[in-house]
C-alpha cells in the first residue's frame, strides 16, 4: 500500500521556523507532482506549494518568499521549510502526491500552530 507520512509539525512562535517532512513508501519519482496542502478550522483545504519530478515549484501567494518546497530523491522525501511563520499559517498540513499519474494520495496530516 502506497503511503505518505508527514512529520515535523508543532507549536512555534510568530516569526519562527519549522520544517515539515513527507516520506513516501515508494520512490518519489512515482509521484508527480507532490505538494503540501493545509486546512485551517472552518476553511477549505488549500494548496500551499507543489513540486514536479523535474523540480518545478509553485507556491500560494500567501507563502511566497517565506516557504520553500524541496525534494530528496534518494530519501524519497519532500520537505516544506517554513520561515517567518504567522498565526494565519496555523492549520493541519497534508502531504499530497499524484501516484502513477492517476491515484491521488494523502498523508495523515500534521498540526502546525503559530502562537505566542
C-alpha positions in Angstrom: 0.0 0.0 0.0 1.4 3.4 -1.0 1.8 5.7 1.9 2.8 9.3 2.6 3.9 10.0 6.1 4.3 13.6 7.4 6.4 14.7 10.4 7.7 18.0 11.8 4.7 19.9 12.9 4.4 21.6 16.2 3.9 24.8 18.1 6.1 27.8 17.2 6.0 31.5 18.0 5.3 34.1 15.3 8.4 34.7 13.2 9.7 31.3 13.9 10.5 28.4 11.6 9.5 24.8 11.1 10.4 22.1 8.6 7.9 19.5 7.5 8.9 16.2 6.0 6.9 13.8 3.9 8.3 10.4 3.4 6.9 8.2 0.6 6.7 4.4 0.9 8.0 4.2 -2.7 10.3 6.2 -4.9 9.0 9.7 -5.2 9.6 9.5 -9.0 6.3 7.5 -8.9 4.6 10.7 -7.6 4.2 13.7 -9.9 3.6 16.3 -8.7 4.0 16.3 -4.9 2.9 19.0 -2.7 1.7 20.4 0.6 -1.9 21.5 1.4 -3.3 22.9 4.5 -6.6 23.2 6.2 -7.4 25.7 8.9 -10.6 25.3 11.1 -13.7 26.3 9.2 -11.8 26.8 6.0 -11.3 24.7 2.8 -8.2 22.8 2.2 -5.8 24.9 0.1 -2.6 24.3 -1.9 0.5 25.7 -0.2 3.2 24.5 -2.5 4.0 21.9 -5.1 7.0 20.4 -6.9 7.2 18.3 -10.0 9.6 15.5 -10.8 11.7 17.9 -12.8 11.9 20.3 -9.9 9.4 23.0 -11.0 7.8 24.6 -8.0 4.6 26.5 -7.4 3.5 28.5 -4.3 0.4 30.1 -2.9 0.7 33.9 -2.9 0.3 33.9 0.9 3.6 31.9 1.4 5.8 33.1 -1.4 9.2 34.3 -0.1 8.6 32.5 3.3 8.1 28.8 2.4 10.4 26.6 0.3 9.4 23.2 -1.0 12.2 20.7 -1.9 12.7 17.0 -2.6 15.4 14.5 -1.8 15.0 11.7 -4.3 17.4 9.4 -2.6 15.4 9.6 0.6 12.0 9.6 -1.2 11.2 12.6 0.9 9.7 16.0 0.2 10.2 18.9 2.6 8.5 22.2 3.3 10.7 24.8 5.0 8.5 27.4 6.6 10.1 30.6 7.8 8.7 33.9 9.2 5.6 32.0 10.4 2.4 33.9 11.1 -0.7 33.0 13.2 -2.6 32.7 9.9 -0.3 29.8 9.0 -1.9 27.7 11.7 -3.5 24.6 10.1 -3.2 20.9 9.6 -0.7 20.4 6.8 -1.2 17.5 4.4 1.3 15.9 2.0 -0.2 15.2 -1.4 1.1 13.2 -4.3 -0.3 12.0 -7.6 0.8 8.4 -7.9 1.5 6.9 -11.3 -0.5 9.8 -12.9 -3.8 8.6 -11.7 -4.1 7.9 -7.9 -4.4 10.8 -5.5 -2.5 10.0 -2.2 -2.7 12.0 1.0 -0.8 11.8 4.2 -2.5 11.7 7.6 -1.7 15.4 8.3 0.5 17.2 10.8 -0.6 20.1 13.0 1.2 23.4 12.8 0.3 26.0 15.4 1.8 29.5 15.3 1.1 31.3 18.6 2.8 33.3 21.3 
